[in-house]
Amino acid sequence: MSASTRVRLTCLLAAATVLVGGCGGQALQTSKPPKTISPTQSTVIFDCGGSAHVEPAELVLACADAGDELAHLHWHGWGDASATATGSLIVQTCVPSCVAGRTKTYPVKVTVRGLGLEGAHAAYRQLEATSHRGAVPGFGRRLRYSLSATGPAIASVPQPITPTPVSSAAAQ
């Protein structure tokens, strides 16, 4: 590139900078770079009260009445894109009522995933608990929760399939 071409290019860039930056008296706005998760951030799960926990040994799942919870959790892969734990799911039987009912314990495998930013924390956003001892009444074998800074929230509850009666007119 010749010296005269470099001078012209430099002048053109300087003029463009003045025009773009000087219009209306405002500086050129740039978008912020996307937030990324730093390896030094602690990865957390938030409880019902909004407190952050690293590798929690216990986690209440039913925030309204603390009726269902995970306990005795032993984690593997914490801080990775997904982490797993083994432990116990303790649920209220609500028989004869939730106040007078007992609890029942199920051995479970817990998986957390969906790592993202929640304020200053790297946090898991999804939790799935899979029962090793059959279906949990009212939930099935798998319980799915969304996780946020306000605690766990049930993400999916299996709905019973109700057979639709066939009317005699429709059958003909």
Order of alpha helices (4+ residues) and beta strands (2+ residues): alpha-beta-beta-beta-beta-beta-beta-beta-beta-beta-beta-beta-alpha
